[in-house]
């Protein structure tokens, strides 16, 4: 974990970083919507809109990393593993 994120997270605190996460998630949603609407058309806009999505993904990732610092005592790794295993199971069941 980047120690700079630890410093930022602890400076702002959970409540402020939850608000910021909402904002960054909203920006990611809008960037994806714009890419789906205006990008993906072979006219050069693909790269522009996809870069916007990439930038917002980074913003959201930074916020998620901070929330993982600030939300203590939650076993993120175990839950992540469980959800991946569950989805792989669903995919296996769905195969003809
Ligand atoms: Mg952003």
Backbone and ligand atoms as CSV (ligand in chain L), in Angstrom:
chain,resi,resn,atom,element,x,y,z
A,1,UNK,N,N,0.847,-1.208,0.000
A,1,UNK,CA,C,0.000,0.000,0.000
A,1,UNK,C,C,0.882,1.256,0.000
A,2,UNK,N,N,0.507,2.192,-0.806
A,2,UNK,CA,C,1.232,3.464,-0.908
A,2,UNK,C,C,1.054,4.266,0.385
A,3,UNK,N,N,2.157,4.548,1.053
A,3,UNK,CA,C,2.082,5.252,2.342
A,3,UNK,C,C,1.479,6.652,2.198
A,4,UNK,N,N,1.598,7.237,1.007
A,4,UNK,CA,C,1.023,8.570,0.787
A,4,UNK,C,C,-0.497,8.526,0.895
A,5,UNK,N,N,-1.093,7.398,0.455
A,5,UNK,CA,C,-2.550,7.248,0.566
A,5,UNK,C,C,-2.972,7.133,2.022
A,6,UNK,N,N,-2.141,6.478,2.813
A,6,UNK,CA,C,-2.399,6.385,4.254
A,6,UNK,C,C,-2.454,7.787,4.869
A,7,UNK,N,N,-1.490,8.602,4.494
A,7,UNK,CA,C,-1.423,9.974,5.015
A,7,UNK,C,C,-2.659,10.780,4.591
A,8,UNK,N,N,-3.016,10.655,3.330
A,8,UNK,CA,C,-4.178,11.390,2.809
A,8,UNK,C,C,-5.461,10.915,3.503
A,9,UNK,N,N,-5.627,9.586,3.603
A,9,UNK,CA,C,-6.839,9.015,4.210
A,9,UNK,C,C,-6.991,9.467,5.660
A,10,UNK,N,N,-5.920,9.379,6.414
A,10,UNK,CA,C,-5.996,9.740,7.831
A,10,UNK,C,C,-6.191,11.242,8.017
A,11,UNK,N,N,-5.649,12.027,7.106
A,11,UNK,CA,C,-5.825,13.485,7.190
A,11,UNK,C,C,-7.301,13.874,7.005
A,12,UNK,N,N,-7.946,13.287,5.996
A,12,UNK,CA,C,-9.334,13.676,5.683
A,12,UNK,C,C,-10.375,12.931,6.525
A,13,UNK,N,N,-10.109,11.659,6.827
A,13,UNK,CA,C,-11.044,10.880,7.639
A,13,UNK,C,C,-12.125,10.193,6.812
A,14,UNK,N,N,-12.808,9.253,7.464
A,14,UNK,CA,C,-13.768,8.388,6.766
A,14,UNK,C,C,-14.934,9.154,6.165
A,15,UNK,N,N,-15.543,10.049,6.933
A,15,UNK,CA,C,-16.750,10.719,6.439
A,15,UNK,C,C,-16.461,11.508,5.152
A,16,UNK,N,N,-15.384,12.272,5.162
A,16,UNK,CA,C,-15.030,13.067,3.976
A,16,UNK,C,C,-14.668,12.164,2.799
A,17,UNK,N,N,-13.991,11.056,3.089
A,17,UNK,CA,C,-13.562,10.194,1.984
A,17,UNK,C,C,-14.721,9.363,1.440
A,18,UNK,N,N,-15.729,9.114,2.261
A,18,UNK,CA,C,-16.940,8.473,1.731
A,18,UNK,C,C,-17.637,9.431,0.756
A,19,UNK,N,N,-17.723,10.701,1.129
A,19,UNK,CA,C,-18.320,11.699,0.223
A,19,UNK,C,C,-17.527,11.795,-1.078
A,20,UNK,N,N,-16.206,11.825,-0.962
A,20,UNK,CA,C,-15.365,11.926,-2.157
A,20,UNK,C,C,-15.501,10.690,-3.041
A,21,UNK,N,N,-15.672,9.530,-2.402
A,21,UNK,CA,C,-15.846,8.286,-3.161
A,21,UNK,C,C,-17.147,8.329,-3.965
A,22,UNK,N,N,-18.206,8.846,-3.350
A,22,UNK,CA,C,-19.476,8.994,-4.069
A,22,UNK,C,C,-19.263,9.865,-5.302
A,23,UNK,N,N,-18.552,10.974,-5.118
A,23,UNK,CA,C,-18.303,11.892,-6.241
A,23,UNK,C,C,-17.495,11.217,-7.343
A,24,UNK,N,N,-16.441,10.512,-6.952
A,24,UNK,CA,C,-15.589,9.869,-7.959
A,24,UNK,C,C,-16.322,8.729,-8.679
A,25,UNK,N,N,-17.148,7.974,-7.943
A,25,UNK,CA,C,-17.937,6.919,-8.584
A,25,UNK,C,C,-18.913,7.529,-9.588
A,26,UNK,N,N,-19.502,8.663,-9.237
A,26,UNK,CA,C,-20.426,9.343,-10.154
A,26,UNK,C,C,-19.695,9.766,-11.418
A,27,UNK,N,N,-18.472,10.280,-11.252
A,27,UNK,CA,C,-17.696,10.708,-12.419
A,27,UNK,C,C,-17.341,9.511,-13.307
A,28,UNK,N,N,-17.057,8.368,-12.682
A,28,UNK,CA,C,-16.757,7.162,-13.472
A,28,UNK,C,C,-17.992,6.713,-14.247
A,29,UNK,N,N,-19.135,6.730,-13.583
A,29,UNK,CA,C,-20.382,6.345,-14.262
A,29,UNK,C,C,-20.616,7.245,-15.475
A,30,UNK,N,N,-20.452,8.552,-15.295
A,30,UNK,CA,C,-20.671,9.486,-16.410
A,30,UNK,C,C,-19.673,9.249,-17.541
A,31,UNK,N,N,-18.405,8.979,-17.189
A,31,UNK,CA,C,-17.387,8.734,-18.211
A,31,UNK,C,C,-17.727,7.476,-19.014
A,32,UNK,N,N,-18.210,6.437,-18.314
A,32,UNK,CA,C,-18.592,5.204,-19.020
A,32,UNK,C,C,-19.791,5.462,-19.927
A,33,UNK,N,N,-20.767,6.221,-19.408
A,33,UNK,CA,C,-21.938,6.548,-20.236
A,33,UNK,C,C,-21.527,7.302,-21.489
A,34,UNK,N,N,-20.614,8.282,-21.350
A,34,UNK,CA,C,-20.163,9.063,-22.507
A,34,UNK,C,C,-19.403,8.184,-23.491
A,35,UNK,N,N,-18.579,7.285,-22.977
A,35,UNK,CA,C,-17.866,6.370,-23.859
A,35,UNK,C,C,-18.856,5.495,-24.632
A,36,UNK,N,N,-19.851,4.980,-23.922
A,36,UNK,CA,C,-20.837,4.113,-24.578
A,36,UNK,C,C,-21.642,4.887,-25.620
A,37,UNK,N,N,-21.912,6.178,-25.334
A,37,UNK,CA,C,-22.744,6.977,-26.227
A,37,UNK,C,C,-21.958,7.577,-27.401
A,38,UNK,N,N,-20.801,8.147,-27.091
A,38,UNK,CA,C,-20.068,8.906,-28.113
A,38,UNK,C,C,-18.800,8.220,-28.606
A,39,UNK,N,N,-18.239,7.335,-27.792
A,39,UNK,CA,C,-17.022,6.659,-28.197
A,39,UNK,C,C,-17.365,5.428,-29.009
A,40,UNK,N,N,-16.379,4.595,-29.218
A,40,UNK,CA,C,-16.634,3.315,-29.865
A,40,UNK,C,C,-17.210,3.472,-31.276
A,41,UNK,N,N,-16.740,4.494,-32.015
A,41,UNK,CA,C,-17.318,4.757,-33.334
A,41,UNK,C,C,-16.275,4.843,-34.458
A,42,UNK,N,N,-15.046,4.445,-34.190
A,42,UNK,CA,C,-13.995,4.448,-35.215
A,42,UNK,C,C,-13.748,5.828,-35.803
A,43,UNK,N,N,-13.998,6.884,-35.071
A,43,UNK,CA,C,-13.776,8.225,-35.611
A,43,UNK,C,C,-12.752,9.009,-34.782
A,44,UNK,N,N,-11.976,8.311,-33.997
A,44,UNK,CA,C,-10.960,8.972,-33.199
A,44,UNK,C,C,-11.420,9.332,-31.804
A,45,UNK,N,N,-12.706,9.277,-31.553
A,45,UNK,CA,C,-13.216,9.626,-30.229
A,45,UNK,C,C,-13.034,8.486,-29.231
A,46,UNK,N,N,-12.852,7.284,-29.763
A,46,UNK,CA,C,-12.642,6.132,-28.881
A,46,UNK,C,C,-11.562,6.403,-27.852
A,47,UNK,N,N,-10.403,6.813,-28.353
A,47,UNK,CA,C,-9.245,7.015,-27.495
A,47,UNK,C,C,-9.528,8.079,-26.454
A,48,UNK,N,N,-10.142,9.169,-26.865
A,48,UNK,CA,C,-10.442,10.264,-25.949
A,48,UNK,C,C,-11.367,9.803,-24.829
A,49,UNK,N,N,-12.489,9.178,-25.198
A,49,UNK,CA,C,-13.469,8.783,-24.183
A,49,UNK,C,C,-12.975,7.631,-23.310
A,50,UNK,N,N,-12.187,6.732,-23.908
A,50,UNK,CA,C,-11.637,5.639,-23.124
A,50,UNK,C,C,-10.612,6.166,-22.117
A,51,UNK,N,N,-9.855,7.186,-22.519
A,51,UNK,CA,C,-8.900,7.798,-21.586
A,51,UNK,C,C,-9.631,8.452,-20.423
A,52,UNK,N,N,-10.792,9.048,-20.712
A,52,UNK,CA,C,-11.602,9.637,-19.632
A,52,UNK,C,C,-12.043,8.563,-18.644
A,53,UNK,N,N,-12.440,7.407,-19.185
A,53,UNK,CA,C,-12.830,6.282,-18.320
A,53,UNK,C,C,-11.627,5.844,-17.483
A,54,UNK,N,N,-10.480,5.745,-18.131
A,54,UNK,CA,C,-9.265,5.335,-17.413
A,54,UNK,C,C,-8.925,6.268,-16.268
A,55,UNK,N,N,-9.035,7.561,-16.533
A,55,UNK,CA,C,-8.715,8.542,-15.491
A,55,UNK,C,C,-9.664,8.405,-14.299
A,56,UNK,N,N,-10.932,8.199,-14.595
A,56,UNK,CA,C,-11.901,8.071,-13.498
A,56,UNK,C,C,-11.735,6.754,-12.744
A,57,UNK,N,N,-11.299,5.713,-13.451
A,57,UNK,CA,C,-11.009,4.438,-12.759
A,57,UNK,C,C,-9.901,4.664,-11.729
A,58,UNK,N,N,-8.884,5.412,-12.119
A,58,UNK,CA,C,-7.783,5.698,-11.190
A,58,UNK,C,C,-8.301,6.471,-9.978
A,59,UNK,N,N,-9.139,7.465,-10.223
A,59,UNK,CA,C,-9.708,8.232,-9.106
A,59,UNK,C,C,-10.468,7.327,-8.140
A,60,UNK,N,N,-11.292,6.435,-8.703
A,60,UNK,CA,C,-12.082,5.536,-7.856
A,60,UNK,C,C,-11.167,4.568,-7.111
A,61,UNK,N,N,-10.159,4.052,-7.811
A,61,UNK,CA,C,-9.220,3.128,-7.152
A,61,UNK,C,C,-8.523,3.787,-5.968
A,62,UNK,N,N,-8.126,5.032,-6.161
A,62,UNK,CA,C,-7.465,5.769,-5.075
A,62,UNK,C,C,-8.401,5.900,-3.875
A,63,UNK,N,N,-9.667,6.173,-4.149
A,63,UNK,CA,C,-10.625,6.308,-3.049
A,63,UNK,C,C,-10.878,4.960,-2.370
A,64,UNK,N,N,-10.993,3.897,-3.171
A,64,UNK,CA,C,-11.236,2.567,-2.592
A,64,UNK,C,C,-10.065,2.164,-1.689
A,65,UNK,N,N,-8.860,2.441,-2.144
A,65,UNK,CA,C,-7.689,2.114,-1.322
A,65,UNK,C,C,-7.734,2.868,0.008
A,66,UNK,N,N,-8.167,4.120,-0.041
A,66,UNK,CA,C,-8.266,4.891,1.200
A,66,UNK,C,C,-9.364,4.353,2.118
A,67,UNK,N,N,-10.483,3.955,1.534
A,67,UNK,CA,C,-11.563,3.397,2.357
A,67,UNK,C,C,-11.102,2.105,3.035
A,68,UNK,N,N,-10.286,1.317,2.323
A,68,UNK,CA,C,-9.777,0.074,2.920
A,68,UNK,C,C,-8.854,0.367,4.102
A,69,UNK,N,N,-8.183,1.512,4.059
A,69,UNK,CA,C,-7.358,1.931,5.194
A,69,UNK,C,C,-8.256,2.368,6.349
A,70,UNK,N,N,-9.294,3.136,6.013
A,70,UNK,CA,C,-10.125,3.773,7.041
A,70,UNK,C,C,-11.156,2.835,7.670
A,71,UNK,N,N,-11.587,1.815,6.903
A,71,UNK,CA,C,-12.567,0.857,7.444
A,71,UNK,C,C,-11.771,-0.309,8.032
A,72,UNK,N,N,-11.491,-0.208,9.285
A,72,UNK,CA,C,-10.640,-1.187,9.956
A,72,UNK,C,C,-11.448,-2.414,10.368
A,73,UNK,N,N,-10.776,-3.538,10.393
A,73,UNK,CA,C,-11.384,-4.756,10.916
A,73,UNK,C,C,-12.266,-5.494,9.932
A,74,UNK,N,N,-12.353,-5.016,8.701
A,74,UNK,CA,C,-13.141,-5.735,7.699
A,74,UNK,C,C,-12.174,-6.530,6.836
A,75,UNK,N,N,-12.472,-7.821,6.687
A,75,UNK,CA,C,-11.568,-8.707,5.956
A,75,UNK,C,C,-11.881,-8.650,4.454
A,76,UNK,N,N,-11.386,-7.606,3.799
A,76,UNK,CA,C,-11.660,-7.399,2.376
A,76,UNK,C,C,-11.184,-8.580,1.528
A,77,UNK,N,N,-10.014,-9.106,1.872
A,77,UNK,CA,C,-9.412,-10.179,1.069
A,77,UNK,C,C,-10.276,-11.431,1.057
A,78,UNK,N,N,-10.784,-11.809,2.226
A,78,UNK,CA,C,-11.618,-13.010,2.311
A,78,UNK,C,C,-12.912,-12.827,1.526
A,79,UNK,N,N,-13.522,-11.649,1.648
A,79,UNK,CA,C,-14.761,-11.382,0.906
A,79,UNK,C,C,-14.501,-11.358,-0.596
A,80,UNK,N,N,-13.386,-10.757,-0.991
A,80,UNK,CA,C,-13.047,-10.714,-2.419
A,80,UNK,C,C,-12.895,-12.124,-2.962
A,81,UNK,N,N,-12.141,-12.937,-2.234
A,81,UNK,CA,C,-11.932,-14.312,-2.673
A,81,UNK,C,C,-13.258,-15.058,-2.776
A,82,UNK,N,N,-14.112,-14.897,-1.773
A,82,UNK,CA,C,-15.395,-15.576,-1.768
A,82,UNK,C,C,-16.256,-15.173,-2.968
A,83,UNK,N,N,-16.246,-13.882,-3.292
A,83,UNK,CA,C,-17.064,-13.408,-4.411
A,83,UNK,C,C,-16.520,-13.897,-5.763
A,84,UNK,N,N,-15.200,-13.972,-5.884
A,84,UNK,CA,C,-14.599,-14.490,-7.121
A,84,UNK,C,C,-14.935,-15.969,-7.284
A,85,UNK,N,N,-14.799,-16.711,-6.207
A,85,UNK,CA,C,-15.114,-18.146,-6.248
A,85,UNK,C,C,-16.585,-18.350,-6.617
A,86,UNK,N,N,-17.482,-17.534,-6.018
A,86,UNK,CA,C,-18.914,-17.648,-6.297
A,86,UNK,C,C,-19.218,-17.386,-7.774
A,87,UNK,N,N,-18.607,-16.317,-8.333
A,87,UNK,CA,C,-18.854,-15.988,-9.737
A,87,UNK,C,C,-18.325,-17.067,-10.676
A,88,UNK,N,N,-17.134,-17.597,-10.356
A,88,UNK,CA,C,-16.588,-18.682,-11.181
A,88,UNK,C,C,-17.513,-19.894,-11.138
A,89,UNK,N,N,-18.112,-20.142,-9.958
A,89,UNK,CA,C,-19.061,-21.242,-9.828
A,89,UNK,C,C,-20.288,-21.010,-10.698
A,90,UNK,N,N,-20.790,-19.767,-10.675
A,90,UNK,CA,C,-21.965,-19.427,-11.505
A,90,UNK,C,C,-21.653,-19.611,-12.990
A,91,UNK,N,N,-20.444,-19.163,-13.395
A,91,UNK,CA,C,-20.042,-19.290,-14.803
A,91,UNK,C,C,-19.975,-20.768,-15.207
A,92,UNK,N,N,-19.446,-21.574,-14.307
A,92,UNK,CA,C,-19.314,-23.014,-14.594
A,92,UNK,C,C,-20.685,-23.651,-14.733
A,93,UNK,N,N,-21.625,-23.249,-13.828
A,93,UNK,CA,C,-22.987,-23.793,-13.880
A,93,UNK,C,C,-23.717,-23.372,-15.150
A,94,UNK,N,N,-23.419,-22.148,-15.637
A,94,UNK,CA,C,-24.127,-21.615,-16.814
A,94,UNK,C,C,-23.656,-22.239,-18.123
A,95,UNK,N,N,-22.480,-22.864,-18.093
A,95,UNK,CA,C,-21.949,-23.457,-19.322
A,95,UNK,C,C,-22.824,-24.625,-19.753
A,96,UNK,N,N,-23.114,-24.692,-21.041
A,96,UNK,CA,C,-23.949,-25.799,-21.532
A,96,UNK,C,C,-23.238,-27.163,-21.457
L,1,MG,MG,MG,-12.650,12.068,-10.952
